[in-house]
C-alpha cells in the first residue's frame, strides 16, 4: 500500500525550522505554502502520514508530493509548485496585435454610432470579425481577455484625455512679449513710482478682457436661512428663473490692482470702445496706456481701429497668443469675482445683476490686490 511506503527522514537546520515555523503561522502567505510548511515541520518531527493528514487537513497525495520534493531537492523546493513545460499560447502575438489595432481606431470608423470603445463593445466586435481576420480563437472572446491584451500595451480606448494644440505660429514670441511686460512691472515695483518711465512719457499697463455670459438667475421661492440646532446651511429651491445674461468688460491696472469695468448686455466693438474711452479719461494725458489683451474681434475691428486712429500714440497693444488666455492677469481678477460675489448669486432682473456686479467690483477696489506673475525663469528660457 502507498501509505506503508517507507520514506527517507527529513532533517531540518535551525534556519529552515525557524523559516517554516514563521511561514506556518503566517496570515498573508499563500495557503498552499502555509499547509506545506506545516506538513514538513510535522514530518521532520517524526509524525506519521495519517497524523499529518488529520492535523493539517490535506490529502495523502499532497503530503507525499511535498515530502518527496523536500527530501530530494531541499525544503524550499518542497514549498513550491513543480513547474511544467508551458503550452503554446492559444492567442498568438499576431491576434493580440490585431485586437490592439482595432482598439486604436474609433467605432464610427467601422460603421458604428459610438465615438469611443467600451470593453464589452470591443469584445463583441472582435468576436464578430475574428474568423474573417483569421483568428478563430478570438471568436468567443470576452471583455476580460480584451482587457488583458490591451493592458499589456497600456491601451485604454474607453478613456479620453484632452490636449491643447498650439494654433498660433508666433506663440513663443507673443508669450515672451507679455511676460516681458510683467517682468518690467516687477522690476519697477520697488521704485518710487511703479509707472514705467523708459520712454519720454510714462507708461500705464493694464490687462483687459471680457467675461461674457454672466447669468441673471432668480429664485422661485425665498431662501431659507440657517436655523441653529436644526439647519446648518441656507436652503434654496431647486427651481430657478433665467432673466438673461450680461458681459463684464474689465481692465486691471497692473500697477495698483484697481479694476475699471463696464457691465453691458453684449461685448461688441462699441462696448469695447467705451471701455477704451474710460481708460483714456482715467489716466493722465501725456501717458501711454499699454493694453495686454487677446485677439477678440472687438479688439481689432474696423470700428476699434478707427477710434485708436483718433488717439495716435495713446494706446499700445500687447497681444496674448491664441489659446493663451492664462497669460492675461485679468483672469485672476475674474476668478476672484466668481469666488467672492458671483458664485450662487440670485437676482430679480439683469439691472439688479449689473448693480450687484459693480458693487462687488467697488468692494474689491477698496482693498486692491496687485497681481504679479511668478517664475519668469521658467517661461522665458
C-alpha positions as CSV (number, residue, x, y, z in Angstrom):
1,X,0.0,0.0,0.0
2,X,1.1,3.6,-0.7
3,X,0.5,4.6,2.9
4,X,3.0,1.9,4.1
5,X,5.9,3.0,1.8
6,X,9.0,3.8,3.8
7,X,10.2,7.4,3.1
8,X,13.6,8.9,4.0
9,X,13.6,11.1,7.1
10,X,13.8,14.9,6.7
11,X,16.4,16.8,8.7
12,X,15.9,20.5,9.2
13,X,18.5,23.0,10.1
14,X,17.7,25.7,12.7
15,X,17.4,28.3,9.9
16,X,14.9,26.1,7.9
17,X,12.9,25.2,11.0
18,X,12.6,28.9,12.0
19,X,11.6,29.8,8.5
20,X,9.0,27.0,8.3
21,X,7.6,27.9,11.7
22,X,7.2,31.5,10.7
23,X,5.5,30.6,7.4
24,X,3.2,28.1,9.1
25,X,1.8,30.9,11.3
26,X,1.6,33.5,8.6
27,X,-1.8,35.0,7.6
28,X,-0.6,36.7,4.5
29,X,1.4,33.9,2.7
30,X,-0.3,31.7,0.1
31,X,-2.4,28.9,1.7
32,X,-0.6,26.2,-0.2
33,X,2.8,27.3,1.2
34,X,1.4,27.5,4.8
35,X,0.0,24.0,4.5
36,X,3.3,22.6,3.1
37,X,5.3,24.3,5.9
38,X,3.1,22.6,8.5
39,X,3.5,19.2,6.7
40,X,7.3,19.5,6.6
41,X,7.5,20.5,10.2
42,X,5.4,17.6,11.4
43,X,7.2,15.1,9.1
44,X,10.6,16.3,10.4
45,X,9.3,15.8,14.0
46,X,8.5,12.1,13.2
47,X,4.7,12.3,12.7
48,X,3.1,9.7,10.5
49,X,1.3,10.5,7.3
50,X,-2.1,9.8,9.0
51,X,-1.2,12.2,11.8
52,X,-0.1,14.9,9.4
53,X,-3.3,14.4,7.4
54,X,-5.5,14.9,10.4
55,X,-3.6,17.8,11.8
56,X,-3.2,19.8,8.6
57,X,-6.3,18.7,6.8
58,X,-4.7,17.9,3.4
59,X,-4.9,14.7,1.3
60,X,-2.3,11.9,1.3
61,X,-1.1,12.6,-2.3
62,X,-0.4,16.2,-1.3
63,X,1.7,15.1,1.7
64,X,3.6,12.6,-0.4
65,X,4.4,15.1,-3.2
66,X,5.5,17.7,-0.6
67,X,7.7,15.4,1.4
68,X,9.3,13.7,-1.7
69,X,10.3,17.1,-3.2
70,X,11.7,18.3,0.1
71,X,13.7,15.1,0.7
72,X,15.0,15.0,-2.9
73,X,15.8,18.7,-3.6
74,X,15.5,20.6,-0.3
75,X,13.0,22.4,1.9
76,X,12.5,25.4,-0.4
77,X,11.7,23.1,-3.4
78,X,9.1,21.3,-1.2
79,X,7.2,24.5,-0.6
80,X,6.8,25.5,-4.3
81,X,4.8,24.0,-7.1
82,X,6.6,21.9,-9.7
83,X,6.8,23.8,-12.9
84,X,5.6,22.2,-16.1
85,X,6.6,23.0,-19.7
86,X,4.3,25.9,-20.8
87,X,1.8,25.3,-23.6
88,X,1.9,27.2,-26.8
89,X,-0.2,30.3,-26.3
90,X,-3.7,30.0,-27.7
91,X,-3.9,33.7,-28.6
92,X,-0.9,34.4,-30.9
93,X,1.0,37.7,-30.9
94,X,-0.5,38.4,-34.3
95,X,-4.0,38.1,-32.9
96,X,-3.1,40.4,-30.0
97,X,-1.7,42.9,-32.4
98,X,-4.9,42.8,-34.4
99,X,-7.0,43.5,-31.3
100,X,-4.7,46.4,-30.4
101,X,-5.0,47.8,-33.9
102,X,-8.8,47.7,-33.6
103,X,-8.7,49.4,-30.2
104,X,-6.6,52.2,-31.7
105,X,-9.5,53.1,-34.1
106,X,-12.9,54.6,-33.4
107,X,-16.2,52.6,-33.6
108,X,-17.5,55.1,-36.1
109,X,-14.7,54.2,-38.4
110,X,-16.3,50.7,-38.7
111,X,-19.8,52.0,-39.3
112,X,-20.9,52.1,-35.6
113,X,-22.5,55.0,-33.9
114,X,-20.3,55.3,-30.8
115,X,-17.3,57.6,-30.6
116,X,-15.3,55.6,-28.1
117,X,-15.0,51.9,-27.5
118,X,-16.3,50.2,-24.3
119,X,-14.7,46.9,-23.4
120,X,-17.9,44.9,-24.0
121,X,-18.5,46.6,-27.3
122,X,-14.9,46.0,-28.4
123,X,-15.0,42.3,-27.3
124,X,-18.3,41.8,-29.3
125,X,-16.8,43.5,-32.4
126,X,-13.6,41.4,-32.1
127,X,-15.7,38.2,-31.9
128,X,-17.7,39.1,-34.9
129,X,-14.7,39.8,-37.1
130,X,-12.3,37.1,-35.7
131,X,-13.0,34.4,-38.3
132,X,-12.8,36.8,-41.2
133,X,-9.5,38.2,-39.9
134,X,-8.1,34.7,-39.5
135,X,-8.0,34.4,-35.7
136,X,-10.7,31.8,-34.8
137,X,-9.5,31.7,-31.2
138,X,-10.9,35.2,-30.6
139,X,-14.4,34.2,-31.9
140,X,-15.7,33.7,-28.3
141,X,-13.5,36.2,-26.6
142,X,-14.9,38.3,-23.7
143,X,-14.1,41.7,-22.2
144,X,-11.7,40.3,-19.7
145,X,-9.5,38.8,-22.4
146,X,-9.6,42.0,-24.4
147,X,-8.7,44.0,-21.3
148,X,-5.7,41.8,-20.7
149,X,-4.5,42.2,-24.3
150,X,-4.9,45.9,-24.2
151,X,-3.4,46.2,-20.7
152,X,-0.1,44.7,-21.9
153,X,0.2,47.6,-24.3
154,X,-1.1,50.2,-22.0
155,X,-4.1,51.0,-24.3
156,X,-7.4,52.4,-22.7
157,X,-9.7,53.1,-25.7
158,X,-12.7,53.8,-23.3
159,X,-11.0,56.9,-22.0
160,X,-10.3,60.3,-23.5
161,X,-7.7,62.9,-22.5
162,X,-7.8,66.5,-23.9
163,X,-4.8,68.4,-25.1
164,X,-4.4,71.9,-26.4
165,X,-3.0,72.3,-29.9
166,X,-0.9,75.5,-30.4
167,X,-2.5,77.0,-33.5
168,X,-0.5,80.2,-33.2
169,X,2.8,80.1,-35.1
170,X,4.1,83.0,-33.0
171,X,3.0,81.6,-29.7
172,X,6.5,81.7,-28.1
173,X,7.2,85.3,-29.3
174,X,3.9,86.6,-28.1
175,X,4.2,84.9,-24.8
176,X,7.6,86.4,-24.2
177,X,6.3,89.9,-25.1
178,X,3.6,89.5,-22.4
179,X,6.0,88.2,-19.8
180,X,8.4,90.9,-20.5
181,X,5.7,93.4,-19.6
182,X,5.1,91.6,-16.3
183,X,8.9,91.5,-15.7
184,X,9.3,95.2,-16.3
185,X,6.5,95.8,-13.8
186,X,8.1,93.6,-11.2
187,X,11.4,95.4,-11.6
188,X,9.7,98.8,-11.1
189,X,7.6,97.6,-8.1
190,X,10.2,98.8,-5.6
191,X,10.8,102.1,-7.3
192,X,9.4,105.4,-6.0
193,X,6.8,105.2,-8.8
194,X,5.6,102.0,-10.2
195,X,4.9,103.6,-13.6
196,X,7.5,102.8,-16.3
197,X,9.4,105.9,-17.4
198,X,11.6,104.3,-20.1
199,X,10.0,106.5,-22.7
200,X,9.5,110.3,-22.8
201,X,6.0,109.8,-21.4
202,X,5.1,107.4,-18.6
203,X,3.5,104.1,-19.5
204,X,0.5,102.7,-17.6
205,X,0.0,98.9,-18.1
206,X,-3.5,97.4,-17.9
207,X,-4.8,93.9,-18.5
208,X,-8.1,93.8,-20.5
209,X,-10.6,91.1,-21.2
210,X,-14.3,90.2,-21.2
211,X,-16.3,87.8,-19.1
212,X,-19.4,87.1,-21.1
213,X,-22.4,85.0,-20.2
214,X,-22.8,86.1,-16.6
215,X,-26.3,84.7,-15.9
216,X,-29.0,86.7,-14.2
217,X,-30.8,83.9,-12.3
218,X,-33.7,84.4,-10.0
219,X,-35.4,82.3,-7.4
220,X,-38.9,81.0,-7.5
221,X,-39.2,80.8,-3.7
222,X,-37.4,82.6,-0.9
223,X,-34.2,81.1,0.5
224,X,-34.5,79.6,4.0
225,X,-31.8,80.9,6.4
226,X,-29.8,78.6,8.7
227,X,-31.5,77.6,12.0
228,X,-29.2,76.8,15.0
229,X,-29.6,73.2,16.0
230,X,-31.8,72.2,13.1
231,X,-30.4,73.5,9.8
232,X,-26.8,74.3,9.3
233,X,-26.9,75.9,5.8
234,X,-29.1,78.1,3.6
235,X,-31.7,76.1,1.8
236,X,-32.7,77.0,-1.7
237,X,-35.5,75.8,-4.0
238,X,-34.2,73.7,-7.0
239,X,-36.3,75.7,-9.5
240,X,-35.0,79.0,-10.9
241,X,-35.8,81.7,-13.4
242,X,-33.5,82.9,-16.2
243,X,-33.5,86.7,-16.8
244,X,-30.8,86.8,-19.4
245,X,-27.0,87.3,-19.4
246,X,-24.6,90.2,-19.1
247,X,-20.9,90.7,-20.0
248,X,-18.2,92.2,-17.8
249,X,-15.6,94.3,-19.7
250,X,-12.8,95.0,-17.3
251,X,-9.3,96.5,-17.2
252,X,-7.0,95.6,-14.4
253,X,-4.4,98.2,-13.5
254,X,-1.2,96.2,-13.2
255,X,0.4,98.9,-11.0
256,X,-2.1,99.3,-8.2
257,X,-4.6,96.5,-8.7
258,X,-7.6,98.8,-9.4
259,X,-10.3,97.3,-11.7
260,X,-12.0,99.6,-14.2
261,X,-15.1,97.8,-15.5
262,X,-18.2,98.2,-17.6
263,X,-21.2,95.8,-17.4
264,X,-23.1,95.6,-20.7
265,X,-25.7,93.2,-22.3
266,X,-23.2,92.5,-25.1
267,X,-19.5,92.8,-25.8
268,X,-19.2,94.3,-29.3
269,X,-16.8,96.9,-30.6
270,X,-18.9,99.8,-29.3
271,X,-18.8,98.4,-25.8
272,X,-15.0,97.9,-26.0
273,X,-14.5,101.4,-27.4
274,X,-16.5,102.7,-24.4
275,X,-14.0,100.9,-22.1
276,X,-11.1,102.4,-24.0
277,X,-12.6,105.9,-23.7
278,X,-13.0,105.4,-19.9
279,X,-9.3,104.3,-19.7
280,X,-8.4,107.4,-21.8
281,X,-10.2,109.6,-19.3
282,X,-8.8,107.8,-16.3
283,X,-5.0,108.2,-17.0
284,X,-3.1,111.4,-17.4
285,X,-3.0,112.8,-21.0
286,X,0.8,112.5,-21.8
287,X,1.0,108.9,-20.7
288,X,0.9,105.8,-22.9
289,X,-1.7,103.2,-22.0
290,X,-0.2,99.7,-22.7
291,X,-3.0,97.2,-23.0
292,X,-2.5,93.4,-22.6
293,X,-5.4,91.7,-24.4
294,X,-6.3,88.8,-26.7
295,X,-7.3,88.8,-30.4
296,X,-11.0,89.1,-29.9
297,X,-12.7,90.5,-32.9
298,X,-13.9,93.6,-30.9
299,X,-10.3,94.4,-30.1
300,X,-9.2,94.7,-33.7
301,X,-12.3,95.6,-35.6
302,X,-12.6,98.4,-38.0
303,X,-14.6,100.5,-35.5
304,X,-11.9,100.0,-32.8
305,X,-9.1,100.7,-35.2
306,X,-10.9,103.9,-36.3
307,X,-11.1,105.1,-32.7
308,X,-7.5,104.3,-32.0
309,X,-6.5,106.3,-35.1
310,X,-8.1,109.4,-33.4
311,X,-5.8,108.9,-30.4
312,X,-2.4,108.2,-32.0
313,X,0.3,107.1,-29.6
314,X,-2.2,106.9,-26.7
315,X,-2.7,103.1,-26.7
316,X,-0.2,100.3,-27.2
317,X,-1.4,96.8,-27.7
318,X,0.4,93.7,-26.4
319,X,-1.5,90.6,-27.7
320,X,-1.6,87.3,-25.9
321,X,-1.2,84.3,-28.3
322,X,-4.2,82.2,-29.4
323,X,-5.3,79.8,-26.6
324,X,-3.1,81.8,-24.2
325,X,-5.7,83.5,-22.1
326,X,-3.9,82.1,-19.0
327,X,-1.2,84.7,-19.7
328,X,-3.7,87.5,-19.1
329,X,-3.7,88.6,-15.4
330,X,-7.2,89.9,-15.7
331,X,-8.3,86.3,-15.5
332,X,-7.1,86.2,-11.9
333,X,-9.5,89.1,-11.1
334,X,-12.3,87.4,-12.9
335,X,-11.6,84.3,-10.8
336,X,-11.7,86.4,-7.6
337,X,-15.1,87.9,-8.7
338,X,-16.5,84.4,-9.3
339,X,-15.4,83.2,-5.9
340,X,-16.3,86.2,-3.9
341,X,-19.7,87.5,-5.1
342,X,-20.8,85.9,-8.4
343,X,-21.0,82.4,-7.0
344,X,-24.6,81.4,-6.1
345,X,-25.8,85.0,-6.9
346,X,-29.6,85.4,-7.3
347,X,-31.3,88.5,-8.7
348,X,-34.7,89.6,-9.9
349,X,-33.5,91.3,-13.1
350,X,-30.5,92.0,-15.3
351,X,-30.4,95.5,-13.9
352,X,-30.1,94.2,-10.4
353,X,-27.3,91.9,-11.5
354,X,-25.4,94.8,-13.1
355,X,-25.7,96.8,-9.9
356,X,-24.5,93.9,-7.8
357,X,-21.5,93.3,-10.1
358,X,-20.5,97.0,-10.0
359,X,-20.9,97.0,-6.2
360,X,-18.7,93.9,-5.9
361,X,-16.0,95.5,-8.1
362,X,-16.2,98.6,-6.0
363,X,-15.6,96.5,-2.8
364,X,-12.6,94.8,-4.5
365,X,-11.2,98.2,-5.3
366,X,-11.4,99.2,-1.6
367,X,-8.7,96.7,-0.9
368,X,-7.0,96.2,-4.3
369,X,-4.6,93.3,-4.9
370,X,-1.7,93.8,-7.3
371,X,-1.5,90.5,-9.2
372,X,2.1,89.6,-10.1
373,X,3.5,86.9,-12.4
374,X,5.9,84.4,-10.9
375,X,8.6,82.1,-12.3
376,X,9.9,84.2,-15.2
377,X,12.9,82.0,-15.5
378,X,10.7,79.0,-16.3
379,X,8.8,80.6,-19.2
380,X,11.5,82.8,-20.7
381,X,14.1,80.1,-21.1
